[in-house]
């Protein structure tokens, strides 16, 4: 699953799509873009498509990523200190980073009802985009795509 806002840069799987980023976070692996690019196109597609919901699936996913890093990369595995699952799995608690990014972009943040109605992957994407130094230009397009921002108040009618 690719979001429309990431099709230009992740559609070719040159960049790590949000669905794979979410799974990497779940299994506590920090994967660099350089490492990602050393995987074959098929391996990148596999990492985007493999399920990662149950503990068994997470173990399989983690083992696959570890194996790919070992055989394809000249950089070591970099584990994340701890999973950051609570932020995007909590429909009743919007992270401060999302509010700050919306304010920085001059748009209203999602309402509590809008935040709760988002799919977990959508909440994950907004959090990642809000925390990212180089990708937050996609924050507003993602908000529009997810139906949270109906019109961009920065654009005069």
C-alpha positions, 0 to 999 in steps of 0.5 A, a space after each residue: 500500500 502506497 499513499 498518493 503523497 509518496 508515489 513520486 518518491 516511493 512508488 519505484 521503491 527507491 525510498 522506503 514507503 510508510 508501510 515498510 517504515 511502520 513495519 521496521 518500527 514495529 520490529 525495532 530496526 532502523 534501516 538507512 536509505 543506503 541499506 534499503 537501496 542495496 536490497 533488490 527491487 523484489 526484496 524491497 517489494 517483499 518488505 512492503 508486502 510482508 504481514 507484520 501484525 502478529 508476533 509470529 509475523 513480526 518475528 518472520 519480518 525481523 528475521 528477513 530484514 536481519 538476513 537482508 542486511 547481513 547479505 546485502 549491506 556493508 553497514 551493520 544492523 542498527 536496532 531501535 532502542 524501543 518500539 514507538 508503537 503507542 503514538 500511532 496506535 492511540 486513536 484518542 491521543 494525538 502527539 504534540 509533534 503533529 499539532 506543532 507541524 500543523 501550526 508550522 504549516 499554517 493549517 489546523 491540526 486534526 480534530 480529536 474525532 478526525 485523529 480517531 477516525 484515521 487508520 493506524 498507518 495514516 496516523 503513523 504517516 502523519 507522525 513520521 512526517 511531523 517528526 521528519 526533518 526532510 520530508 515534512 513538506 508532505 505533511 499537508 498533502 498527507 492531511 489532504 489525502 487522509 481527508 483531515 484537511 479539506 481545504 488549505 487555508 494557506 491558499 487564498 480563494 
